């Protein structure tokens, strides 16, 4: 691959998350200070997600050298352990992005990672994770000149990307780039042609330990042209104003195929809204974070109706939310295919 080639010019694009996977990447939590004394709870939660995924696709768990046995003790022998230095454990954001060409060949896109706007240090090891994974999987790699976290966007595999202005336009990511510059980079390195901007992520996703409004906290693709979106109906919800604004933006948008969006509204009721949309789509299941109260059952029922071919698996979500995310945030799917020739 030439130095100046991008995934788009080389014929690659990012598949949709619901398409078949050959595997999934995760990273093992180890820094107790980042979990404020709850790292053992975090390990148990990560292991729940890992075991659920490993039933239908290969789970690759990246861990710091010396923690391999800890991973196996928690996750079992069905998990493939990859030993490499890491700083944190949010693989969706710091890990590689996989793109595929028409021949079914896979390559990696290496976006820059700056720990959500220089919030946490160090992060240099996490910024090198895509290089480590490219070597581990034997895949060629494109280096992208853009700070981008995987939780800040979704693609439909047919040319459309959805994201939030709250996150991607925050000057703590790419201060020298305009909105048009960012759109161009997204198109060149993810193989999309249309970028749909929602105004907001989760309202509470601000402050010193936040991600500035990742879209995976409030939405997920169901199918091309169909999105499930957190839209509370009660003005007493912390997300009421934001959800209504996002729904209005989607109602006015069309995707790369010219379709109007079908929007399934997820309403978790008044008060602080759980991030039920932060679920992972494995080959066989939908892995959904639970809060342990009466809001869980209707959310699970709705999600099950949207993905009838998959089993809905609820996992404890409180400690993941405490850390800043959910099952989607700690995973990164590897699409079906084989490594591209260099």
C-alpha positions in Angstrom: 0.0 0.0 0.0 1.4 3.4 -0.9 2.1 5.9 1.8 -0.4 8.4 0.5 -3.2 5.9 0.0 -6.3 6.0 2.3 -8.7 3.2 2.9 -11.2 4.8 0.4 -8.7 5.1 -2.4 -7.5 1.5 -1.7 -11.1 0.2 -1.9 -11.7 -0.3 1.9 -14.6 0.7 4.1 -15.8 -0.1 7.6 -18.5 -2.7 7.8 -21.6 -2.3 10.0 -21.4 -3.8 13.5 -24.2 -6.2 12.9 -22.3 -8.0 10.1 -20.6 -11.3 11.0 -17.4 -11.1 13.1 -14.4 -13.4 13.3 -13.5 -11.9 16.7 -13.7 -9.2 19.2 -11.0 -7.1 21.0 -11.0 -6.1 24.7 -8.4 -4.7 27.1 -8.0 -5.9 30.7 -8.5 -3.3 33.5 -5.5 -3.1 35.8 -4.9 0.4 37.1 -6.7 0.6 40.4 -6.4 4.4 40.5 -8.5 4.8 37.4 -11.3 2.7 39.0 -11.0 4.5 42.4 -10.6 1.3 44.3 -13.1 -0.7 42.3 -10.8 -2.5 39.8 -11.8 -6.0 41.1 -15.4 -5.2 40.4 -14.4 -3.9 37.0 -12.5 -7.1 36.2 -15.6 -9.1 37.1 -17.8 -7.0 34.8 -15.3 -7.2 32.0 -15.2 -11.0 32.4 -19.0 -11.2 32.2 -18.9 -9.4 28.9 -15.9 -11.4 27.6 -17.5 -14.8 28.4 -20.7 -13.8 26.8 -18.9 -12.8 23.6 -16.6 -15.8 23.5 -19.6 -18.2 23.0 -19.9 -17.0 19.3 -16.6 -15.3 18.3 -13.0 -15.4 19.3 -12.3 -13.0 22.2 -8.9 -11.4 22.2 -8.1 -9.8 25.6 -5.1 -7.4 25.6 -3.5 -7.2 29.0 -0.3 -5.8 30.5 2.6 -8.3 30.7 2.3 -10.4 33.9 -1.5 -10.3 34.0 -2.1 -13.2 31.6 -3.1 -15.6 34.3 -5.4 -13.1 36.0 -7.3 -12.8 32.7 -7.6 -16.6 32.4 -8.7 -16.9 36.0 -11.5 -14.5 35.4 -12.5 -15.2 31.8 -11.7 -18.9 31.3 -9.8 -20.7 28.6 -11.9 -19.6 25.7 -10.3 -16.2 25.7 -7.1 -15.6 23.7 -4.7 -13.5 25.7 -2.6 -10.9 24.0 0.2 -9.5 26.2 1.2 -5.9 25.5 1.6 -2.6 27.5 -1.7 -0.7 27.9 -2.7 2.3 30.0 -6.4 1.9 30.3 -9.2 -0.6 29.2 -11.5 1.1 26.7 -10.7 -0.8 23.5 -13.5 0.8 21.5 -11.8 4.2 21.8 -8.1 3.4 21.8 -8.0 0.3 19.7 -7.8 -0.3 16.0 -10.7 0.1 13.5 -11.1 -2.6 10.9 -12.0 -1.9 7.3 -12.7 -4.4 4.5 -12.5 -4.5 0.7 -14.7 -6.2 -1.9 -12.5 -9.3 -1.8 -13.2 -9.7 1.9 -9.7 -8.6 2.9 -9.2 -6.7 6.2 -6.9 -3.9 7.1 -6.6 -1.7 10.2 -7.0 2.1 10.5 -4.9 3.6 13.2 -6.5 6.8 14.5 -4.7 9.0 17.0 -5.9 8.7 20.6 -5.3 11.4 23.2 -7.3 10.0 26.1 -10.5 11.9 25.5 -8.9 15.3 25.1 -5.8 14.8 27.3 -7.9 13.9 30.3 -5.8 10.9 31.5 -2.1 10.3 31.6 -0.2 8.4 30.5 -1.9 7.2 27.3 1.1 6.6 25.0 0.8 2.8 25.3 -2.9 2.9 24.4 -2.1 5.1 21.4 0.2 2.2 20.2 -2.4 -0.5 20.6 -3.5 -0.5 16.9 0.1 -1.1 15.9 0.3 -4.0 18.3 -2.9 -5.5 17.0 -1.9 -5.1 13.4 1.2 -7.1 14.0 -0.7 -9.7 16.1 -3.3 -10.3 13.4 -0.9 -9.8 10.5 -2.9 -7.0 8.9 -1.7 -3.9 7.0 -2.4 -0.6 8.5 -3.4 2.9 7.5 -2.3 5.8 9.7 -5.1 8.4 10.0 -4.3 12.1 10.7 -7.2 12.5 13.1 -7.9 12.0 16.8 -11.0 9.8 16.9 -12.5 7.4 19.4 -14.6 4.4 18.2 -17.4 5.3 20.5 -17.9 8.6 18.9 -19.5 7.3 15.6 -21.4 4.5 14.0 -21.4 3.4 10.3 -24.1 1.5 8.5 -21.7 -0.3 6.1 -23.4 1.4 3.2 -21.8 4.8 3.2 -23.4 6.6 6.2 -21.7 7.6 9.4 -23.6 9.1 12.4 -21.8 11.1 15.1 -22.3 14.1 17.5 -21.1 17.6 17.2 -20.7 17.7 21.0 -17.7 15.2 20.7 -16.1 15.6 17.3 -16.2 19.4 17.2 -14.8 19.7 20.7 -11.5 21.6 20.4 -9.7 19.2 22.7 -9.5 16.6 19.9 -8.6 18.3 16.6 -8.4 22.0 17.2 -6.8 22.8 13.8 -9.5 21.0 11.8 -12.9 22.5 10.7 -16.1 20.5 10.6 -15.5 20.1 6.8 -12.0 18.9 7.5 -13.2 16.3 10.0 -16.0 15.1 7.6 -13.4 14.7 4.8 -11.1 12.6 7.1 -14.0 10.4 8.2 -14.9 9.8 4.6 -11.4 9.0 3.5 -10.5 6.7 6.4 -13.8 4.9 7.1 -15.1 4.7 3.5 -18.3 6.7 4.0 -19.8 9.4 1.8 -22.4 10.9 4.2 -21.9 12.2 7.7 -25.0 12.7 9.9 -24.4 15.1 12.8 -26.5 14.8 16.0 -26.1 17.7 18.3 -25.7 15.8 21.6 -24.5 12.7 23.3 -25.4 12.0 26.9 -25.9 15.1 29.0 -23.8 13.7 31.9 -21.0 12.9 29.6 -19.1 16.1 30.4 -16.4 17.0 33.0 -13.0 15.7 34.0 -13.8 12.0 33.5 -16.1 12.2 30.5 -15.9 11.5 26.7 -17.7 14.7 25.6 -20.9 13.1 24.3 -20.1 9.8 22.5 -22.9 8.7 20.2 -22.7 5.1 21.5 -24.2 6.3 24.8 -27.4 7.4 23.2 -27.9 5.4 19.9 -27.1 2.3 17.9 -27.8 1.2 14.4 -30.4 -1.6 13.9 -30.1 -1.8 10.2 -29.4 0.6 7.3 -31.7 3.5 7.7 -32.9 2.4 11.1 -31.5 3.7 14.4 -32.6 3.1 18.0 -32.2 6.4 19.9 -32.6 7.4 23.5 -35.5 9.9 23.5 -37.1 10.4 26.9 -40.7 11.6 26.8 -40.7 13.0 30.4 -39.3 16.6 30.9 -38.1 15.3 34.2 -35.5 13.1 32.5 -31.9 14.4 32.5 -31.9 13.7 28.7 -35.2 15.2 27.7 -33.9 18.3 25.9 -31.0 16.4 24.3 -33.0 13.5 23.2 -35.6 15.7 21.6 -33.0 17.7 19.7 -31.3 14.5 18.5 -34.6 13.1 17.3 -35.3 16.3 15.4 -31.9 16.2 13.7 -32.5 12.6 12.6 -36.0 13.4 11.3 -34.4 16.0 9.1 -31.6 13.9 7.8 -31.2 11.3 5.0 -28.5 8.7 4.7 -26.1 7.9 1.9 -28.8 6.0 0.0 -31.2 8.9 0.3 -33.4 7.2 2.9 -35.2 9.0 5.7 -34.3 7.4 9.0 -36.6 5.1 10.9 -36.1 6.0 14.5 -37.1 3.6 17.3 -37.3 5.7 20.5 -36.0 4.2 23.7 -37.5 5.9 26.8 -36.0 5.0 30.2 -38.4 7.2 32.1 -37.8 10.3 34.3 -34.5 11.0 36.1 -31.0 10.0 35.1 -31.2 7.8 32.0 -29.2 4.6 31.9 -27.2 4.1 28.7 -29.0 1.1 27.5 -28.0 1.8 23.9 -24.4 1.1 24.8 -24.7 -2.6 23.9 -22.4 -4.9 21.9 -23.7 -6.9 19.0 -21.9 -10.2 19.0 -22.6 -12.9 16.3 -25.2 -14.5 18.6 -26.3 -12.0 21.1 -26.9 -8.4 22.2 -25.0 -7.7 25.4 -26.8 -5.0 27.3 -25.8 -3.1 30.4 -28.3 -3.4 33.3 -29.0 -1.0 36.2 -30.9 -3.5 38.4 -34.2 -1.8 38.7 -37.6 -1.7 37.0 -36.3 0.1 33.9 -34.3 -3.0 32.8 -37.2 -5.2 31.7 -38.9 -2.9 29.2 -35.5 -1.8 27.7 -34.5 -5.5 27.2 -37.9 -6.2 25.6 -37.5 -3.4 23.2 -33.9 -4.3 22.3 -34.9 -7.9 21.8 -37.6 -6.9 19.3 -35.1 -5.0 17.3 -32.6 -7.9 17.0 -34.8 -11.0 16.7 -32.0 -13.3 15.5 -29.9 -12.6 18.6 -30.2 -13.6 22.3 -30.4 -10.6 24.6 -27.9 -11.0 27.4 -28.0 -8.5 30.3 -24.8 -7.8 32.2 -24.3 -5.7 35.3 -23.7 -2.2 34.1 -23.2 -0.1 37.2 -19.4 -0.4 37.6 -18.9 0.0 33.8 -21.0 3.2 34.0 -18.9 4.3 37.0 -15.8 3.9 34.9 -17.4 5.9 32.1 -19.1 3.4 29.7 -20.7 0.1 29.0 -20.3 -3.1 26.9 -19.9 -1.2 23.6 -17.2 1.0 25.1 -15.0 -1.9 26.1 -15.2 -3.9 22.9 -14.2 -3.6 19.3 -15.5 -6.1 16.7 -13.2 -7.8 14.1 -15.3 -8.2 10.9 -15.4 -11.5 9.0 -12.6 -11.7 6.4 -8.9 -12.4 6.1 -5.9 -10.1 6.3 -5.2 -8.1 3.2 -2.0 -8.7 1.3 0.5 -5.9 1.7 
